[in-house]
Amino acid sequence: MDEYLKDGGKLLPEIVPGGYGAYMVDSDKTSRVGAILVKGQGRLLVELVQGIQGRDNAADMVAFMRLIAPRLLVGDSPSPRPSQKEKG
């Protein structure tokens, strides 16, 4: 995440308790945005490769992170993958 901030990224608002993150707009393509959110050992990285010209794609990215991050980063570590036997 330090690379985001060194390259001009901005901190994400607090989206999940105990989590922190940053997002960055690509300087060459203003519609391309990347974001990272960290909580404990969990890492969520999202990239909007081709946003819509004229929209605030950075705001869209933050809104998207607010929508999905609480569902994906609920614990301090990622959930284990179910084994083949558990899938039925």
N, C-alpha and C positions, 0 to 999 in steps of 0.2 A: 504494500500500500504506500510505502514511502516514495516509490517511484512515481505514483500518481501525483503526490503532492509536490515533488521536486519538479515535475514537468508541467506544473500549473493547475493541477487538479484541485478540487474543492472537497471539503469534508461533507459527508452525508449527515443529515440531521439524525438524531437518535431514532432508529426504526425498531430495534428490538432491545430490551433492557440488557445492559452489559455488552452490547455490540457496538462496533465502530466501523466506519467505512469512508470511502471517497469515490468521487466520480470525475471523469475528465472528458471534455469535448475534443475531438481530433481537430487540430489546428488547420489541417488541409481540407477536411470535409466537415463543415459545421453541423451536418445532420448525423454524424457518427459519434456515439457516446458509449463509454465503458464505465462500469462501476464494480466495486468490490466491497463486500460486507463481511466482517469477521466477528464471530462470537465463539469464545473458547477455541476448540479445535476445528470448528466448522467454518468453511469458507464458501461464500456465494459470489460468483463472478457472472456478470451479465453484460452483454454487448449489444447495442442497437446499431447494426451495420449500416442500414440505410433508412434514416428517419425521413420525415416529410419536410421539405423546404418550407419555411415560413412558420413552422411550429416551434415551440420551445422544447426541443428534444431532450435537453437536460432535465427539465421539469417532468417530462414524460417518464424518463428513466427513474427519477426519484419516486414518482407515483407508483411505477411498476414494482420497484423494490419494496415499497410500503405494503403493497398487495401480497407479494409472494414470500418475502423474507420471514415474517412471523410464522408462516406455515412450515417453512423449511429449516429454520434455525431455532427450533423450540428448546433443544437441550444444549449441553455444552459440547457434545460430539455428535457426528453424523450417526444416524440409525444404521444398525447392521443390515446387510442384505439378507433377505430370507433364503434359506437353503432350498434345494430342489424338492426335498421331502415336505417342507412346509407349504410349498405352492400347491400341492395336492395332485 
